Amino acid sequence: MSQAETMCLYNVLSGVRVIELASVLAGPSVGMFCAELGADVIKIENPKTDGDMTRSWKMSNEADTDISAYFSSVNWGKRSITLDLSKEEDQIICHTLCEKADIVIVSYKSGDAEKYGVDYKTLSKKKPALIYAAVTGFGEHDTRVAFDAVLQAMTGFMSMNGLPETPPIKMPVALIDVLAGHHIKEALLLALLKREKTGRGSAFSVSLYGAGITSLVNQAANYLIAGKIPQRIGSEHPNIVPYGHVFLTKDKKYILLAIGTDKQFLHLCSILHIAEVATDERFSTNTARVENRILVNSIIQEKIEMSDGDILENKCVQMEIPCAIVRSVAEALDSPYAEQFLFEDDGLRGVRSSAFEEYNNSTKPSLKRPPHLGEHNWEIKG
């Protein structure tokens, strides 16, 4: 059987070398994605700052180690070396590694890549086929320091998150970084395809700001087309009812409904023994339910608070009504459904960065634990 016949998506980057000159979340998430696809990913860290700053972002109960929980979230499967790029001898080592690399991922403030000699113009002189991916905050020429929370505030996400009576609320995941990482992955795979066809490398950048703006999707359209500025309405959906609303059950569990069609609403009313509500002209269509959001939600709540959560969830599932009991992160990760998306090595557990499953192929990525700072110095630098 040929190599092409045995190759699967999870080893398609086997033989590809990635140099990661990025820190925190967006850039490293791309490096880990490449490692999941079989690439050799070398993470270069600054010894003067004790490496990636997330190594020190610890909760109060974490062990005394340089592999923090936060760092481990996006650094599985990599090798780590330390280089001080303000020193000429370390720049030479870095350039040598980049010459042998296929992809370089950086996340520097404007001007720093040039200062340290790791900009695309410098590196591509010796490696024209190099693919160079840069993560920025606000674009290549903006020097502002950018962290996810700032971008959530600037791109409209915080303004929509929360209740009418609360201040704007940051989402508990660094969503802008995650989105930027996905945008980089898309461009990276396109660049690899382009190189396969033309033999030429590519250079591109993704800004956190751009990732945020381009991910506003329907909320952006609500303003640009309908002139409606999105407001804080909790988990409600501005265009669909009841969608996103959380109801309290008899046994004090929270259950979320995501009714997307009138047929689903009809089935819900049947389960709750309020079939007449589904034919009431105030509620029979989604448009009507949006107009009468408060009333229809209160009617549903009265019935749901008479039901046990698990029983109601099962009935909804059987009737193909989208719903779920609100589960904690622990409950979600302990679910048998989550097992296929988890890693484990050397006593550490982690979550994959890729969610796709290849048809007719049971292969799953198996990565080594996140590296200690400079763990592979001798191995790589010699």
N, C-alpha and C positions, 0 to 999 in steps of 0.2 A: 504494500500500500504506500502511495507516495506521501510526501510531507504535506502537500496541499490537501490530500484526502483525509489526513489525520488532524489537520489544524482545526481548532475551534475558536470561537470568539474570545475565549478566556486565555488563549496563548498567541493571539494574532500579533502581538507586539514582541514576541520572543525574539531576541537578538537586537532589539532596539535599546539604545542607551539614552537615558534622560538625566540631565543635570538640573537639579532644583536649587535655584538661588532665590527662594521665596520663603516667606514665613507667615505665621498666623493660620489662616484658614483657606482662603480662596485658592491661592497658588498650590499649597501643599495638598489640597483635595484633588487637584489635577494630577499631581505626582503619584498619589496613592491609586488613583484610577488607572494610570499607566502601569503601575506595578501589578494591579489586578489582571491586566491584560497581558502580563508576561514580561514587561520591560524591566531592565536593570536600572533602578532609580538611585542616583547618588545625591544625597542631600548635603549641600555645603553650608556650614554654619560658622558664624563668627565667634571665635573663642573669647573675644573681649566682652561680648554681651551674654556669655554663657549660652550661646546658641539661640535657637528660635525662642522668642519671648514667651510663647505658650508653655514652655517647659516649666515655668514658674507660676503659671496660672492655676493654682490649686485650691481645692476646697479644704476646709479646716481638718477633715478627717483623713486626708490622703497621706500615703506613706512618704518617707523621706527618700525620694528618688527623682531623677531628672526626667522621668517619663510620667508626666502628669496625665490625668484623665483627659484633659482638653487636648494636650499634644497627641495623645494616642488616637484621638478620634480621626485624624487624617494623615497619619504617618506610618501606617503598617507597610511592611514589605520593602522598606528602603534601607540603604546603607548611609551612614553618617560620617563625614569627615569635617575637620575644622580647618578653616583657612582665614587668615587676616588679609583681606584684599587691599588694605592700605600699604601692605608690604610687597615690594616688587617680586620677591622670590615666591610668595604665595600666589600672586597674579600669574606667574609663569606656570605654576602647577595647575591653576584653574584653566588657563588657556589650553594647556595640553589635554586636559580632560574634555574640554569643549570641542577640540578638534576631532576627538574620537566619538563624539556624541551625535545623536540624531536630533534631539530636542533640548532646548534650554528654556527653563521657566524662571522668570524673575519677577520680583515685586519691590522695586526701589522707588523712592521719591524722585521727582523730576531732577535730572542731572547727576544722580548718584551712580547710575550704571556707567556713564561716560567717565566719571571720576575714578571708578575702580576698574575701568578697562573691560567691562563685561556688557557693553552695548552691542547691538546687532551689527553696526557698521564695522566695529573692531573684530568681532568674532567671525563674521561671515567672510572676511578677507581670506582666512585660511580654511574656511569650510563653507563654500557657496551653497551647498545643499542643506545647510542648517535650517531648522525650523525654530523660530524664536518667538516665545509667547510672553508678553508683559502684562502684569496686573497693575493697574493704577487706581488712584482714588477718584480723580475728576478729569483724567486725561493726561496725556504725556507731558504737557507743559504747565501743569498746575501744581504748585508746591505744597498745597494744603495737606496736613496730615489727615488721613481718612480711616475711621473705624466704623464697623458695621452700624453701631447705634446712631452715629451721626448721619449716615446715609439713609437709615430708616426714617429719620426726622426730615431729611431734605427732600426725599423722593415721594412723600405723601403717604407712606405706609403707616407711620405712627398716627397721622391725623384721622385715619379710618379705624384704628384699633382701640377698642374700649367701648364704654357705654356713654350715652349722652351726658350723664352727670359726672363722668370721670375725666381727668386730664388724659391727653394722648398717652398711649402705652406702647412701649417697645415689645416686639415679639420675643419670646424666650429662646429662640434659636437665631443665630446670626444669619438670617435668611438672605440678606443682600450678598454676603460672601458666598453662600451656597449657590445662589443664582449665578453670580459671576463665574464661579467654578464651572458650572454647566455650560455657560457661554464659551468659556475657554476650551472646554473639551470638544464642543462642536467645531470651533475654528481649527483646533489641532487636528482633528480627524480629516477635515477638508484639506488642510495643508499637507497631510500625509498622502492623501489621494492625488493632490496636485503634483507632489514630488514623484509619485509613482508614474504619473503620465508624462511629466516634462523633465524630471531630473533636477528641477530647480527648488530651492528652499523658499521659505516665506517668513515674514515678520509681521506680527499683528499685536494689538493691545486690546484689552477689555477693561473698561473702567467700572468701578463699583457703582458710580452714578448712572452710567448707561445701562448696567444690568438691572438696576432698580426701576428706571423709567420704562424700559422695554418689557418689564414684567408686570406692569399695572393692568394689562389686558382689558377685561370688561369694565373695570373701574375707570380706566382712561377713556374708553369709548363712551361711558355714561356721561362724562363731562364734555368730550370733544364733539359728540354727536347730539346728545340730548340736553346738554347744558346743565347737567345735574352734578353738583360738587358732592362727592361721596362724604358721608358723615359717619360718626361713630354710632353704630347700632348693634354693638355686641357681636354675637356670632350670626345674626340675621343676614339674609341675602337681600340686596336692594331690589332684585328683579323677580324673585321666586318666593312663594309662601305656601306651606311652612317648610323652609329650607334653612338649615343651620340653627334653628331654634332648639334650645335645650329644655326638656321637660323633666319634672321630678316625679318619680314613681312612688307607689305605695310603700315600698321597702327602702325609700330614700336613696335610690340610685338615679343618676342623671342619664337620660336617653336623648340622643340627637336624631331628629328626623330630617331627611333630605328629599322631600317630595318634589319631583321634577316634572310630573305630568298629571293631568286631571284624572287619568285612569288610576294612578297610584293613590291619589287623594280619595277616590271612590273606594278603593280597597281598604285604605286606612279607616275610613268612616265605618265600613262594614265590620272590621275587627273591633272597633270601639263601640259598636252598636249604636251608631248615630247616622244611619244611612240617609236620613232626611237632610242632614247638613250638606251632603255631597250634591244634592239636587237644588238646594237653596240658591237662588240667583245671586245672592251676596257672596257665595263661596264656590259656585260650580265651575268657575274658570280661574286660571291663575291670575289674570288681570283683576278679577273681582276680589280674589283673596289678598292681592297686594294692597288694594284699596281698603280692605277691611282686616288688615293684618292683626291688630290688637284683639279684635273680637274673635276671629277664628282661632287664634292661639289660645285664648282664654277658654273657649269651648273644648278644645283638645286637651288642655291641661286638666280640666275638671274630670275628664274620663281617664286620663293616664294616671292620675294620682289615686285611682282605684285599682290599678293593675300592678302586679309584680314585674320588675324590670326584665328579668331573664325570660319569663313567659311571654311578655309582650314582644321582646326582641325576636324570639323564635317564631312567633306568629307572623311578624313582619317579614322575616327572612323567607318563610314558606310562601308568602304572598308576593314576593319580589318587591317589597317596599324598602327602599334604602333607609337604613337606620343603624344605630350602634349605641350600646352602653358606653358612656365615657369612661375610658380606662386610664389608669396611671401609666407612666413610662415603664415602670417595673412590670405591670401586668401585660403591657404590649410586648416587651422584650422576652418575657417568660412564656409567651404564647407559642405553641408548636408551629404556628404559621411563620413566626419570625426566625426560627432556627436556621433556615436556609440562607439567611442574610447576615449571619454572624460568623466571626472568626474566633479562633482560640489558639494561643501558643504561649508556652512558657508561663502559664498561670494567668495570662491576661486574655480578656475577651474584648471584641470590638465589632463594629458594624461595617459591612461592605459599603463602598461608595457607589456601586452600580447595582441596579435593580433588575436588569434584563435577564431573561432566561432563554437560552438558545433551544429551539425546537429539536427534538430527537437527540439531545446531548445532555448527559447528566453531569458533565464536568463542572466543578465549582472552583473558584480561585482559593488557593491555600497560601496564606502569606505568613512570613515571619513577624514576630512582635515588632513594635516600633523600636528604633535603635537608641541606645544611649548616646550622649554627645560625644562625637569623635570615636565612636566604637570601632570604626573600620579604617582609622587613619593608617595603621601599619599595612593593612591589606591592600589599600588603594594607592597610598602615596609611596609605599615601599620603604 
